Each structure stands twice: as structure tokens, then as C-alpha cells.
Amino acid sequence: MYDFGKIFSLGQMLIWNTNDPAHLDWGMQEVSIDYSTDGISWVHAGDFIFPQASGQSTYEGAEGPHLNNVEARFLLLTALTNYGGECYGLGEMNIAAEEVIISDVDDILTLDCVDVTLYPNPFADKLTMNFVSECKGDFYYRLYDALGHEVMSDKINLQSGQNVNLEIGQHLSPGSYVLQFESEGNFIQKSIVKVGNERP
């Protein structure tokens, strides 16, 4: 699995299969490719055939599938078959990619009489949660990591007409998370992603 660190539009792949002359049969043949923006929900791009390497020192790889500019942060390659050997190998992969610019358009969720706005997503430093309530009561939120472990939770007592801002995520490691909200036994959830801060 490849984690590109942020969301890219993915295009043409170039494949360098296993090129050891004694083990060309280790090269991947039929390969399943899946992609995801958050590492939780996956989309199957298809099953593809990777050409066998030549075993020559002049081997320059081969053109792989074109992913039709799907938007993804994670790319998963699963070898289904090889060329007959006991092991599976892949020398190198290259993919044409263009960064997808994430806007600050608000992501609004509605639960009962509470509107929740999340922004930005993905985020590099902190995620802002804005709660606008038209009723009175306790409102819970829980944050889970990609393995389903709860990493934080809290309860907010909201009043009718109240507008509350909360910031979370400053101490989270980069990765994919699920933010779940609960009110009176009803649930909604949203996948969020924290990306690493870029350094020169």
C-alpha cells in the first residue's frame, strides 16, 4: 500500500517488474488495484496484467494501466498471480499524479436539531468543529483511528440557539480517522484525514 500523504489525481502508471534473470517468474502478473482518499473506504480500480520483465540490463519497464485521473491518497496493489515462481516481486512503480487542491468549503452534517460544520478536511494542524443547536441537550463526539481504537471523546451540553466552536487534532499523528457524533441515541460519522506538515 502506498500513502502519498495527500490527495492526488492519478493517471498513467509505469511498471518495472522483477528483472533478476534467474527469477523472472517472480514478477507480478495479474494485479488488483484499489484506491482510497482516507484509508477506510476503498474503490476497486480493476484487475490488470503487468508485463514480465526482460531480464536485460537495458530493461526500461513497461506502460501499466491508466487510472483515469481518480482522486486518491492511498493506492493498494494486490498481486493475484505471478509468472510461475515461488515468490512475488515488483521492482519499481511510477505514476503520473497531480495534487488535488482541497478548498475550505465547509462540510456540514446534520443530526436531529444540531448542525455540525467541519473544516478544513484534510487538515494539517487542527480541525474546527462548529455546532449550531436549535434544541437543548447533551451532544457527544468520539474520534477513532484507522484501526477502530477510540483516541478521544467528549460531551457538549448545548442550549437552543447556541453556536459553539471547538478545535481538535493538534496532537494527532498524521493519518485517517473517523469522527462520530451522537445525540439521543442517533449517530452520524465522518472520515477525516490529518496530513503531515511539509518541511522545506
N, C-alpha and C positions, 0 to 999 in steps of 0.2 A: 504494500500500500504506500502510495506517495502522498505526502501532505505538502502542498505548495505554499502554505502559510497564509494565503489569501485567495479570493475567488478570481479565477481566470476564465476567459473564453478559450476553449481548447479546439485546435484544428488538426493539421496533418501530423501523424506520428512517423518517426523513422526508427527502425529496429535494427540492432546489431545482435544477432543470435549468437549462441555459444560457438566460438570459432576455433577451438582446440582440434587440430586434425585427427587426434586419436579419439575424440569424444563428440563428434558432430551429431551423433544420435541423442545427445543430452539436450539439444536445442529444443526450445518450446515450439510446439506445432499449433494445436488448437488452443486458443486463449480466450477466456471470458473477461470482458471489461465492464466494470461498474463505476459509477461516479456519484459524488455527493457534495453538497455545499456545506454540510455540518457534521459529517461523520456518523450521523444517526440514520437519516433517511437516504436510501440508495436507489439509483435508477440504473437499469441494465442497458448498456450501450449496444451489446451484441456479442456474438462469438466470432472470432476472426482466426485466420490462418497466418502464422508467422513463417516466412520462408526459411529454409535451412541455410546455414552459413556455408561458405565455400571451403573453409579451411586454408585459404590462401592469405599471405601477408598483405595482399592488396585488397582484401575484403573491405568494402565501404558500407556495409549494411544494406538494408532494403527499405522501400517505402511500405509503411504499415497503414492501418486504417486512418481515415479522416473522421474525426469525432463531431463534425458538423457544428462546430462552434458552441457546443454545450457549455454551460457555466458550472464550474466545479472548483472546489478547493482540494478534494480528495479524489484520487484515482486508484482503483483496485484492479490488479491484474491477477487472474487465477489460471494457472496452466492446467488444461484438461487432458492434453496428450503431449508426448514428445515424439522424437523420431526413432524411438525404439530402445533407448538406453535405460540404465537403472536410475539415473538422476535427471534433474531438470535444471536448466541453466539459461540465463539471458545475459548477454554481455553489456548492453547499453540501450537506453531508450532516449529519444529526443522528441519533443513535441512543440509545435508552434502554438504560442499562447499569447493572449493579450489581456492585461489586467482589466477587470471589471470595476468601474468606479462606483462605489457604494455611496448613495446620496443620504442625506439626513432626513429623508421623508419618514414621518412618524409611522410606527407600526402600532395600530390601535386594536386592542382586544376588548370585548365586552362580556362581562359576567354579571348576570342579574342586573342590578341597578348601579354597577360600577364600571366605568370605562378606564382601561389601563393603556397608557401610551409608553412604548419602549423606544429608545433611540440613543446613539446610533446602533445598528446591528448589521455586520460585525462591529466590535469596538476594540480600541487599542488600550484605553486607560480605564474608563468607567462607563457603566450603563446607567442611564437615567430612567427611572420608572415614575410616571406621573399618574396619580389616581384622582379621578373625579367621581364623587359619590352623590347619588340622588336619594340615598337612604342611610340608615343608621345601623351599625353592627360591626362585628369583627371580620377582618379580611386577612387571610393567611397567604404567605408565599413561601415556596421551598425551591431550592436550587439543587439540581442533581448533575453529577459529572457524566461523562460518556459511558461509564460502567454502571450507572444507576445508583451510585452512592450519594447520599444527601450531604452536601457540603455547607449549607447554611439554610436557616429558616427563621421566620419572624412573623409576628402578628401585628396588625394595624387596627386600631379602633377608629372607624370612620364615622363622621357625622354627616347628616344630609346637607348638601351644598358645599362640602369641604373639597379642597383641592390640595393634594399632598405630593411633594416631590421627594424621592429617595434615590440615592446613588449607591450602586453596588459594583463589585468586580475589581476594585483597586488591587486587592491582594490575591486574585485568582491567577493561576497559571494559564498561559495560552492554551486554547482547546475548545471543544464543543461542550455545551451544557444545555440542560432543559430547565426552564423556569416554569413552575406550576403555581397556579393561583386557585384558592378555594374560598367559597362563600356559601354558608348554609348547606354544605354537602354537595355543592356543584363545583365542577373543576373545569379549568381551561389551562392549556400549556403552550409554550412557545420555545422553539430551539433558538439558542443564541450562541454566538461564537466570539471568543476573545482572541485577537491576533497579537503576535509578538510585535513589540516596538522595534522599528527599523533603526539601525545604527549605521553611521557612515563607515 
